[in-house]
C-alpha cells in the first residue's frame, strides 16, 4: 500500500507539466494589408511560439504596414495594438492618414520588467476594410535580470518548499491537517514555472496560466493530500482496534 500512496501524492505534482503545452496557431494577418516587423514580414507565419520573432532586449519593435497596392493604395485611419500579459492587456494606438503606417512598440524600455514570449495583436481601420492579425515576439536576454524573472525563481523555491513540507507532514497520521500550505505552495510553484517558461520564450502567460491553472493545481494537491490523510487515519484506527 505504501508505494501506491506515495504515487498518489507524486501524481498531483505532475500538474506543473500542464504548462508545457503548444499554443494554437493563428492566421497572422487578415484583411487587405501587408505587415512587417523590421525586415521580417508577418503577413503569414510567426504564428506559434516556436516561430516567434526573436529580438534583443534593447530593440524597440518597429511595425510597418501597407494597405492596397502601389497602383491602387488604400488609406489607413487608426491602428491599435494589444499585448496580453499576466491576465491583463497592454494597449496602445496610433492615428494615420496615408496608405501605410509605421509604429514603434517601446519594448526596449520595458525589458527591466520582463523578457520572453509575447503575443502582439493589432487592428487597422482602413478605407478598404479592417485588417487584424497577431504574431509572437520573443525578447531575448537573461531573465534573472528582470523583475518577472526574479519573482518566478522566488515563487518556484518558496512554492516547492511548501509543497515538500506539506507532503512530509501529511505522512504523519497525527497532528493538524494541512490545507493552506499545500494550496498556496502548489499555486506558487505552478505560477513560477509558468513565468519562467514565458521568460524562456516557450509558452505565453494568459489569464488561465496566471490565475486559473495555479488555483486549480492548489485545489487538486490539497484534495489529494486530504484523501491520503483520511485513508491513513482509517488504517491507523484499524491497527489500534486490532491491538486491543
TORDRENDREN-347171 format. One record per residue (C-alpha): z, y, x. Coordinates in steps of 0.05 Angstrom, whole numbers, padded with zeros to 5 digits, always signed. Layout:
% residues N
ZYX/...
//
This chain:
% residues 244
+00000+00000+00000/+00015+00049+00056/-00057+00055+00081/-00081+00068+00010/-00030+00124+00000/-00049+00156+00066/-00122+00152+00047/-00109+00188-00018/-00076+00245+00019/-00130+00249+00072/-00186+00246+00020/-00163+00312-00010/-00176+00347+00057/-00249+00329+00051/-00255+00387+00002/-00262+00430+00063/-00331+00400+00075/-00356+00423+00007/-00372+00489+00041/-00422+00453+00086/-00480+00456+00037/-00551+00481+00035/-00566+00543-00005/-00623+00541-00056/-00688+00571-00033/-00712+00637-00064/-00782+00664-00072/-00777+00722-00024/-00818+00777-00058/-00843+00780-00130/-00889+00836-00153/-00945+00879-00124/-00910+00894-00058/-00913+00873+00014/-00847+00880+00052/-00826+00871+00125/-00763+00877+00165/-00782+00908+00232/-00843+00869+00253/-00825+00808+00211/-00860+00800+00143/-00814+00776+00088/-00866+00774+00034/-00858+00699+00040/-00807+00659+00079/-00738+00675+00107/-00711+00650+00041/-00659+00599+00067/-00600+00605+00116/-00639+00562+00165/-00698+00612+00166/-00656+00676+00166/-00680+00735+00206/-00637+00740+00269/-00618+00809+00295/-00569+00833+00347/-00504+00866+00326/-00526+00935+00348/-00592+00936+00309/-00599+00972+00243/-00643+00935+00193/-00708+00973+00181/-00742+00952+00117/-00814+00975+00106/-00853+00964+00041/-00921+00980+00012/-00949+00979-00059/-01021+00962-00073/-01075+00964-00020/-01103+01017+00026/-01163+01029-00021/-01121+01026-00085/-01049+01046-00068/-00992+01050-00118/-00932+01096-00120/-00861+01077-00103/-00807+01114-00142/-00740+01083-00123/-00716+01025-00081/-00647+00993-00090/-00611+00944-00044/-00553+00896-00056/-00515+00854-00005/-00466+00805-00038/-00404+00791+00005/-00335+00761-00010/-00345+00766-00085/-00365+00839-00082/-00432+00875-00073/-00452+00929-00023/-00504+00974-00057/-00550+01029-00031/-00613+01062-00058/-00670+01108-00037/-00719+01153-00074/-00792+01154-00055/-00858+01184-00078/-00912+01152-00036/-00949+01086-00031/-00898+01059+00019/-00825+01065+00037/-00781+01056+00098/-00706+01044+00093/-00651+01033+00145/-00592+00990+00125/-00537+01014+00172/-00513+00944+00192/-00504+00965+00264/-00444+01008+00245/-00412+00952+00204/-00410+00896+00256/-00339+00913+00275/-00320+00885+00207/-00367+00825+00201/-00426+00789+00232/-00461+00727+00207/-00504+00709+00147/-00520+00757+00091/-00567+00754+00031/-00603+00821+00021/-00633+00834-00048/-00678+00891-00064/-00715+00921-00124/-00770+00973-00121/-00795+01011-00182/-00869+01027-00174/-00928+01052-00214/-00955+00980-00214/-00892+00947-00238/-00826+00925-00208/-00821+00889-00141/-00760+00845-00130/-00740+00799-00074/-00688+00775-00025/-00683+00749+00045/-00629+00721+00091/-00606+00761+00150/-00565+00735+00209/-00528+00786+00251/-00513+00750+00316/-00455+00762+00363/-00384+00739+00378/-00348+00731+00310/-00280+00734+00344/-00292+00808+00358/-00297+00824+00283/-00244+00833+00230/-00271+00777+00186/-00277+00730+00246/-00205+00742+00268/-00180+00735+00197/-00217+00668+00189/-00183+00640+00251/-00114+00662+00226/-00128+00631+00157/-00150+00565+00187/-00090+00559+00233/-00038+00581+00182/-00070+00542+00125/-00077+00479+00168/-00004+00484+00189/+00019+00490+00116/-00024+00430+00095/+00002+00386+00152/+00074+00407+00137/+00065+00393+00063/+00036+00324+00075/+00093+00307+00124/+00146+00329+00074/+00112+00293+00018/+00122+00227+00054/+00197+00233+00042/+00217+00206-00026/+00278+00252-00027/+00281+00327-00025/+00249+00381-00067/+00175+00371-00085/+00124+00416-00051/+00078+00456-00097/+00067+00526-00069/+00058+00507+00004/+00002+00456-00005/-00034+00500-00055/-00032+00562-00011/-00046+00522+00052/-00107+00487+00026/-00135+00552-00005/-00125+00589+00061/-00157+00532+00101/-00219+00527+00057/-00228+00603+00056/-00220+00606+00132/-00272+00551+00143/-00320+00585+00094/-00313+00651+00131/-00325+00621+00200/-00387+00585+00173/-00413+00651+00146/-00399+00684+00214/-00439+00629+00248/-00498+00641+00200/-00490+00572+00169/-00470+00590+00097/-00465+00653+00056/-00400+00675+00023/-00405+00688-00051/-00354+00693-00107/-00347+00617-00114/-00338+00605-00039/-00289+00664-00032/-00245+00652-00093/-00265+00592-00136/-00270+00538-00082/-00205+00556-00046/-00167+00557-00113/-00198+00491-00134/-00181+00460-00066/-00109+00483-00072/-00102+00454-00142/-00132+00387-00122/-00088+00379-00060/-00025+00398-00099/-00044+00348-00153/-00057+00292-00104/+00008+00303-00067/+00045+00305-00134/+00015+00239-00156/+00031+00206-00090/+00102+00232-00093/+00112+00205-00164/+00088+00136-00143/+00133+00135-00082/+00193+00156-00123/+00180+00099-00172/+00174+00049-00115/+00239+00075-00085/+00274+00067-00152/+00247-00004-00159/+00273-00022-00090/+00341+00008-00107/+00345-00035-00171/+00324-00097-00132/+00381-00087-00082/+00431-00086-00140/
//
